[in-house]
């Protein structure tokens, strides 16, 4: 898939993490640039936390997210 990185070296890739607010169901996309030094904390496999990322991806390309006319999340690679 174009833009998605499947290799082992993630140090220069941007992280996109998707969270759902457990109360409001609001979607939050967190973008962590590899140059800002912020850590990425992935969910533990044996601990369930409703505030954890539901899914995530590292990408070489910049991703822009918009809601489509039918309420679907759309991704555009820049």
N, C-alpha and C positions, 0 to 999 in steps of 0.2 A: 504494500500500500504506500503510495507516495506520501512522504512527510513523516511517516512513522518509523522509528528506529528500532531494529530488532537485535542489534549487536550488544556486546557486553560493555563497551565504553560509553558511559552516559555523562561524563564530566563536562562535556561541552554542549549538552542538549538541554532544551527548556522543558521543565516539568509542568504538566497540566493535571491538576487533581480535581475531581468532582465530588462535592459533598452535598447531601440533602439535609436540610434542617429537619430534625425529627418532629418538631411541633408544627411548623408552618408548611413543610414540604418544599420550601424555596430551594432552588438549585444555586449553588455557589461554585464558580470555577476559580481555583487558585492557580496562579501562574508564578512559578519560581524560576527566575533567570539563573543560569549557572554562574554568572559573574557576581551575583550579589552576596554569595556566601551563606545563604539561608539553608538550613538542613531540610531534607525531605523525610518525613516520618510516615512510613507505610504501615498499614494495619497489621497487627499480629494475627497469625492464622488461628491461634487458640484463645484469643480474647475478643469478645464481641463488644464493640463500642459504637453506639448509634451516631456518633460524631465523626467517625473515621471516613476516609475516602471510600466512595462506592466503587469507583474505577479511576484509573489514571493512565497517562501516556507521556512518554518523552518524545520530543519532536525536534528535528533539525530546522523545520520551517516554522514561521510564525503562524499561529492559528487564530482566526477571528470567529467568534460565535455570535449567531443571531437567531432569533425566533422566526420561523417561517409563518406564512399566512394561516396554516392549519395547526399551529401550536407545536410544531416539531423543532427541535434544536438542530440548527444547520451549522456546518463548519466550512470555513473558506480558508485555504492555505494562501498566504501572502508571499 
